[in-house]
Amino acid sequence: MKITEITNSDELVEFMTEPTQQLVELLATIDGTILVLGAGGKMGPELVQTLVRADQQSGREPRVTVVSRFRGERGCRVKQHMANLGVEVVQGDLTDSDFLAALPEAENVFFMIGFKFGSSQDPGKSIQLNCVLPAQVGMKYSDSRLVVFSSANPYPHTRPQDGGSAESDKLSPKGVYGWSIVGREMAFRAAASGHSRQKVCFYRLAYSQHLTYGVLVDLAKMIRDGEPISLGMPYVNLISQRDAIDRAVRALAICSNPPTVLNVAGPIVSVRYIVKVMAELIGKQPEIVNEEPPTALVVNDDFCVNQFGPYRDGVDDMIEAVARWVIDGGEDWNMPTKFGSVAHRY
């Protein structure tokens, strides 16, 4: 199935959790348990389901434990969904030191916890979740392989025609959130420096796309609703969530000490181009405001593509699929990305 052929939420979940053959083959060689911390977020449920499907296809029983607070109505649904998958579900607050200490050991850990929206208003919480907790988790799982969900946010804005920021480029964080992302990586790096058996990959993700949320969903809804669209952030990277999940799991193979840095982003695409194509599909003329600056927060993912091969889902297919999904009133998580926040204050 192509992303443009999805017609309902069940097909969407099936599509987003389909493991590649390379992922299945990797998990067949990865021994030990898998622990997903912060599994209740936007990517967590589908990453877990992808892991379960890949384990099943490789002939293994599910060996995944998930940890989250599972708050509210959505949290309850996600918790039940994960229990139905056959994984071990642990509910609790990782900032509780006793709860963290009591968690089971695991050979493979995905750290998916973070605090972005509201970080400017609550910097203490941002530092707690993005810096202090990573230090504690890094110390607890000192012999494990860890894929640490990070962000491309601290990269400087660059000229898109130059290809975007690479893993070796100097970071230039702005605002509480950007600095706390740097703090997260430094906390895990410090833990790894004192534990030679620990292996880490910093998974720097930019602009993962889904049909229920993402930059493309934001733009499609703005066109549909007649809201002005700013070109203050003139270019973005686009990668489908299932390709982002594939890279996150396969990053287990490149964890190292000192940590490996992995940009996961997809092609660099003009916002003006996205809006033009979507406007034709939606049948409305958008109002475009602000001049296009010469630079944008865009990322070079050549290392990722060279390491793992091409992505499955193309840019034009993603744009078309999102536009049609929004037109048809498909499921909407109502989670704006605020990708156009040029000052990076969230």
C-alpha positions as CSV (number, residue, x, y, z in Angstrom):
1,M,0.0,0.0,0.0
2,K,1.1,3.6,-0.7
3,I,0.5,6.4,1.7
4,T,-1.9,8.0,-0.9
5,E,-4.1,4.9,-0.8
6,I,-4.9,5.1,3.0
7,T,-8.6,5.7,3.6
8,N,-9.1,5.2,7.3
9,S,-7.4,5.2,10.7
10,D,-7.0,1.4,10.8
11,E,-5.2,1.4,7.5
12,L,-3.1,4.3,8.7
13,V,-1.9,2.4,11.8
14,E,-1.2,-0.7,9.7
15,F,0.8,1.4,7.2
16,M,2.8,3.3,9.8
17,T,3.8,0.2,11.8
18,E,4.9,-2.0,8.8
19,P,8.6,-3.0,9.5
20,T,11.1,-3.1,6.6
21,Q,12.8,-6.4,5.9
22,Q,16.1,-4.9,7.1
23,L,14.5,-4.0,10.4
24,V,13.2,-7.5,10.8
25,E,16.6,-9.0,10.0
26,L,18.3,-6.6,12.5
27,L,16.0,-7.5,15.4
28,A,16.7,-11.2,14.7
29,T,20.3,-10.5,15.6
30,I,19.6,-8.2,18.6
31,D,19.5,-10.1,21.8
32,G,18.0,-9.1,25.1
33,T,14.9,-7.1,26.2
34,I,13.8,-3.8,24.7
35,L,12.6,-1.0,27.0
36,V,10.8,2.0,25.6
37,L,10.7,5.0,28.0
38,G,8.1,7.6,27.2
39,A,6.1,5.2,25.0
40,G,2.9,7.2,25.3
41,G,3.9,10.1,23.1
42,K,3.2,10.8,19.4
43,M,5.7,8.3,18.0
44,G,5.8,5.8,20.9
45,P,2.7,3.6,20.2
46,E,3.6,3.1,16.6
47,L,7.2,2.4,17.3
48,V,6.2,-0.2,19.9
49,Q,3.8,-1.8,17.4
50,T,6.5,-1.8,14.8
51,L,8.9,-3.6,17.2
52,V,6.2,-6.2,18.0
53,R,5.5,-6.9,14.3
54,A,9.2,-7.1,13.5
55,D,9.8,-9.5,16.4
56,Q,6.9,-11.7,15.3
57,Q,8.2,-11.7,11.7
58,S,11.6,-12.7,12.9
59,G,10.1,-15.6,14.9
60,R,10.5,-14.1,18.4
61,E,8.0,-13.6,21.1
62,P,7.4,-10.0,22.0
63,R,10.2,-8.9,24.4
64,V,9.2,-5.2,24.9
65,T,8.5,-3.3,28.1
66,V,6.9,0.1,27.8
67,V,6.9,2.9,30.4
68,S,4.8,6.0,30.4
69,R,2.5,8.0,32.6
70,F,-0.4,7.2,30.3
71,R,-2.4,10.2,31.4
72,G,-5.9,11.2,30.4
73,E,-8.3,9.6,28.0
74,R,-5.8,9.2,25.3
75,G,-3.3,7.7,27.7
76,C,-5.8,5.1,28.8
77,R,-6.5,4.1,25.2
78,V,-2.8,3.9,24.4
79,K,-2.1,1.8,27.5
80,Q,-4.8,-0.7,26.6
81,H,-3.6,-0.8,23.0
82,M,-0.1,-1.7,24.1
83,A,-1.4,-4.3,26.5
84,N,-3.3,-5.8,23.6
85,L,0.0,-6.0,21.7
86,G,1.3,-8.4,24.3
87,V,4.0,-6.1,25.7
88,E,4.7,-5.5,29.4
89,V,3.1,-2.2,30.4
90,V,4.5,-0.2,33.3
91,Q,2.7,3.0,34.3
92,G,4.5,5.7,36.4
93,D,6.4,8.9,36.6
94,L,10.1,8.6,35.6
95,T,11.0,11.7,37.6
96,D,10.2,9.7,40.8
97,S,13.6,8.3,41.7
98,D,12.1,5.3,43.5
99,F,10.0,4.4,40.4
100,L,13.0,4.8,38.1
101,A,15.2,2.7,40.4
102,A,12.6,-0.1,40.4
103,L,12.4,-0.4,36.6
104,P,13.7,-3.6,35.1
105,E,17.2,-3.8,33.5
106,A,17.2,-3.9,29.7
107,E,19.9,-4.5,27.1
108,N,18.2,-2.1,24.6
109,V,16.6,1.2,25.6
110,F,14.7,3.8,23.6
111,F,14.6,7.2,25.4
112,M,11.6,9.1,24.0
113,I,10.9,11.5,26.9
114,G,11.0,15.3,26.3
115,F,9.3,18.6,27.0
116,K,9.0,21.1,24.3
117,F,5.7,23.1,24.1
118,G,5.6,25.2,27.3
119,S,9.3,25.1,27.9
120,S,9.7,28.9,27.7
121,Q,7.0,29.3,30.4
122,D,8.3,26.5,32.6
123,P,12.1,26.2,32.2
124,G,12.4,24.2,35.4
125,K,10.3,21.4,34.0
126,S,12.3,21.6,30.7
127,I,15.6,21.2,32.6
128,Q,14.1,18.4,34.7
129,L,12.8,16.3,31.8
130,N,15.4,17.2,29.2
131,C,18.6,17.3,31.3
132,V,18.3,15.9,34.8
133,L,16.3,12.8,33.9
134,P,18.6,11.8,31.0
135,A,21.5,11.9,33.4
136,Q,19.7,9.6,35.8
137,V,18.6,7.2,33.0
138,G,22.1,7.2,31.6
139,M,23.5,6.1,34.9
140,K,20.9,3.4,35.5
141,Y,21.3,1.8,32.1
142,S,25.1,2.0,32.1
143,D,25.6,-1.3,30.4
144,S,22.8,-0.9,27.8
145,R,22.5,0.1,24.2
146,L,20.5,3.4,24.1
147,V,18.8,5.2,21.2
148,V,18.2,8.7,22.6
149,F,15.5,10.7,20.8
150,S,17.0,14.2,20.4
151,S,16.2,17.0,18.0
152,A,17.6,19.0,15.1
153,N,16.3,22.2,16.8
154,P,19.8,23.3,18.2
155,Y,21.3,23.5,14.7
156,P,21.9,26.9,13.2
157,H,19.8,28.1,10.3
158,T,21.6,27.6,7.0
159,R,21.1,28.2,3.4
160,P,19.0,25.3,2.0
161,Q,21.0,25.2,-1.2
162,D,24.0,24.2,0.9
163,G,22.3,21.0,2.0
164,G,21.5,21.6,5.6
165,S,23.3,21.0,8.9
166,A,25.4,17.8,9.2
167,E,26.0,15.8,12.4
168,S,29.5,17.3,12.7
169,D,28.3,20.9,12.5
170,K,28.5,23.1,15.6
171,L,25.2,23.6,17.4
172,S,23.7,27.0,18.0
173,P,20.8,26.5,20.4
174,K,18.2,29.2,21.0
175,G,15.8,29.5,23.8
176,V,15.2,27.2,26.8
177,Y,14.2,24.2,24.6
178,G,17.2,24.4,22.4
179,W,19.7,24.6,25.3
180,S,17.9,21.8,27.1
181,I,18.3,19.5,24.1
182,V,22.0,20.2,24.2
183,G,21.9,19.4,27.9
184,R,20.1,16.1,27.2
185,E,22.9,15.0,24.9
186,M,25.6,16.1,27.2
187,A,24.0,14.2,30.1
188,F,24.0,11.0,28.2
189,R,27.5,11.7,26.8
190,A,28.8,12.1,30.4
191,A,27.2,8.9,31.5
192,A,28.7,7.0,28.5
193,S,32.2,8.5,29.2
194,G,32.2,6.7,32.6
195,H,30.8,3.4,31.4
196,S,32.7,1.8,28.5
197,R,30.1,-0.9,27.9
198,Q,27.3,1.6,27.3
199,K,26.6,2.4,23.7
200,V,24.5,5.4,22.6
201,C,23.0,6.9,19.4
202,F,21.6,10.5,19.4
203,Y,18.7,10.3,17.1
204,R,18.2,13.9,15.8
205,L,14.8,14.0,14.2
206,A,13.5,16.8,12.0
207,Y,9.8,17.1,10.9
208,S,8.4,13.6,11.0
209,Q,5.1,13.5,9.0
210,H,1.9,11.6,9.8
211,L,-1.6,12.0,8.5
212,T,-2.9,13.1,11.9
213,Y,-0.2,15.7,12.7
214,G,2.9,17.2,11.3
215,V,4.1,20.2,9.3
216,L,2.1,19.0,6.3
217,V,-1.1,18.7,8.3
218,D,-0.6,22.2,9.8
219,L,-0.2,23.7,6.3
220,A,-3.2,21.8,4.8
221,K,-5.5,22.9,7.6
222,M,-4.3,26.5,7.2
223,I,-5.1,26.4,3.5
224,R,-8.5,24.8,4.2
225,D,-9.4,27.3,6.9
226,G,-8.1,30.4,5.0
227,E,-5.4,31.2,7.6
228,P,-2.4,33.3,6.4
229,I,0.7,31.2,5.9
230,S,4.1,32.7,6.8
231,L,7.2,32.0,4.9
232,G,9.3,33.0,7.9
233,M,10.6,29.4,7.9
234,P,10.9,28.9,4.1
235,Y,12.1,25.3,3.9
236,V,11.6,22.1,5.9
237,N,12.7,18.5,5.8
238,L,10.0,15.9,5.2
239,I,10.1,12.3,6.3
240,S,7.2,10.0,6.9
241,Q,6.7,8.7,10.5
242,R,7.1,5.1,9.5
243,D,10.5,5.9,7.9
244,A,11.5,7.8,11.0
245,I,10.5,4.8,13.1
246,D,12.5,2.5,10.9
247,R,15.6,4.6,11.3
248,A,15.1,4.8,15.1
249,V,15.0,1.1,15.6
250,R,17.8,0.4,13.1
251,A,19.9,2.9,15.0
252,L,20.4,0.2,17.6
253,A,23.0,-1.2,15.1
254,I,25.1,2.0,15.1
255,C,25.1,2.8,18.9
256,S,28.7,3.4,20.1
257,N,30.8,4.9,22.8
258,P,31.5,7.8,22.3
259,P,27.9,8.2,21.1
260,T,26.9,8.2,17.4
261,V,25.0,11.2,16.1
262,L,22.3,10.5,13.5
263,N,20.3,13.1,11.6
264,V,16.9,11.7,10.5
265,A,15.1,14.2,8.3
266,G,14.2,13.4,4.7
267,P,14.6,15.8,1.7
268,I,14.7,19.6,2.0
269,V,11.5,21.0,0.6
270,S,10.3,24.6,-0.1
271,V,7.3,25.6,2.0
272,R,6.1,27.6,-1.0
273,Y,6.1,24.5,-3.1
274,I,4.2,22.5,-0.5
275,V,1.6,25.2,-0.3
276,K,1.3,25.5,-4.1
277,V,0.7,21.7,-4.5
278,M,-1.7,21.5,-1.6
279,A,-3.7,24.5,-2.7
280,E,-4.4,22.9,-6.0
281,L,-5.5,19.7,-4.3
282,I,-7.7,21.5,-1.7
283,G,-9.1,24.0,-4.2
284,K,-8.4,27.1,-2.3
285,Q,-6.1,30.0,-2.9
286,P,-3.8,30.5,0.2
287,E,-2.8,33.9,1.6
288,I,1.0,33.9,1.9
289,V,2.7,36.5,4.2
290,N,6.2,37.5,5.1
291,E,9.3,37.5,2.9
292,E,11.4,34.3,2.6
293,P,14.6,34.7,4.5
294,P,17.8,33.2,2.9
295,T,18.2,30.6,5.7
296,A,16.1,27.9,7.4
297,L,16.4,25.2,10.0
298,V,17.2,22.3,7.6
299,V,19.2,19.2,8.1
300,N,21.6,17.1,6.0
301,D,20.8,13.4,6.4
302,D,23.3,11.9,4.0
303,F,24.9,9.8,6.7
304,C,21.5,8.2,7.5
305,V,20.7,7.5,3.8
306,N,24.2,6.1,3.2
307,Q,23.9,3.9,6.3
308,F,20.3,2.6,5.9
309,G,19.3,3.2,2.3
310,P,16.5,5.3,0.7
311,Y,13.2,6.1,2.4
312,R,10.0,4.4,1.4
313,D,7.7,7.4,1.2
314,G,8.3,10.2,-1.3
315,V,7.7,13.9,-0.7
316,D,4.9,14.3,-3.3
317,D,3.1,11.2,-2.1
318,M,3.2,12.6,1.5
319,I,1.9,16.0,0.4
320,E,-1.0,14.5,-1.6
321,A,-1.9,12.0,1.1
322,V,-2.1,14.7,3.8
323,A,-4.1,17.1,1.6
324,R,-6.7,14.4,0.8
325,W,-6.8,13.2,4.4
326,V,-7.5,16.8,5.7
327,I,-10.1,17.4,2.9
328,D,-11.9,14.2,3.8
329,G,-12.0,15.0,7.6
330,G,-9.6,12.3,8.7
331,E,-8.5,11.8,12.3
332,D,-6.7,14.8,13.7
333,W,-4.6,14.7,16.8
334,N,-4.7,18.6,17.1
335,M,-1.0,18.8,17.9
336,P,0.4,21.9,16.0
337,T,4.1,21.6,15.3
338,K,4.9,25.4,15.5
339,F,7.5,24.7,12.8
340,G,7.4,28.3,11.8
341,S,8.7,29.6,15.2
342,V,11.8,31.1,13.9
343,A,12.9,32.4,17.3
344,H,12.5,28.8,18.7
345,R,10.5,29.9,21.7
346,Y,8.0,27.3,22.6
